Amino acid sequence: MKANDVLRTEVLALLRGGNAHMPFEEAVADFPPDAYNRFPPQVPYSPWHLLEHLRITQSDILEFVRDPKYVSPVWPEGYWPAPGEQADRARWEETIRRFCADLCDIQAIVEDPSIDLLAEIPHAPGYTYLREALLVADHNAYHIGEFAILRQVMGTWK
């Protein structure tokens, strides 16, 4: 196996979770609807806020990679829903669906043999495809772990 193939395989494993961190699908499975908008003790956001933050941030990185005209949201408020925003079941499921779809698109970029992961992104000098894929994996792993801990604190695991 070529070094580039090994790199792709390892980055994909990191993006999918299951080695050193819980996969996203496992973290959100069977989450009770009555807890979507509940604020855990000492936490200024709800579980849905956290998932929507994950989705917004991952989408931002994906669009940065593939669209030279993309403009990122204002930091930090553009990366979180408004404090008073809430999710019903449809909005919760839409957040999860969009997160998973964007993650699949990022994985497709990593899997694409025509893309040199170590190359700079043409419209973003100094930024490589590898850097952006690792940034997604790092951010996701951090907050998926946080989400799992929030579930424990909130008593939402079955």
C-alpha positions, 0 to 999 in steps of 0.5 A: 500500500502506498503512503498516500493510501495509508494516509487516506485510510487513517484520516477516514478512520479518524473522521468516522470515529470509533477508534479513540472516540465515539462515532457521531451516530452512536452519540446521538442515538435514541436521544429523548426529544424532551431533552433537545432544548434542556440546558444541562447544569452549568452549561450555557447551551442545549444538546441541540445547540451543540449539535447545530454548532457541530453542523455549522462548523463542519459545513463552514470548513467544507464550503471553505474547501470547495467554494472559492467565493464562500464567506465564513460566518462571523466568529463566534456568534455565526457558529452557534444558533441563537441562545433562544433558538429551539429544535423540535423533532424535525429540526433535530433530525435535519441537523443530524441529516445535514451533519452526516451529509456534509461529513460524507462529502468531506470523506469523499474529498479525502477518498478522491485519488485525484486530490493530493491531500498535502497540496494547498487548496488552490484558492486558499494558499497555506491551507491544505486538504489534509489540514482541513480534514484533520480540523474537521476530525479534531473539532468533531471528536472534541464535541462528540465527546462533550455531547456524550458527557452532556448525555451522562450528566443529563441522564439521557442514556438508556 
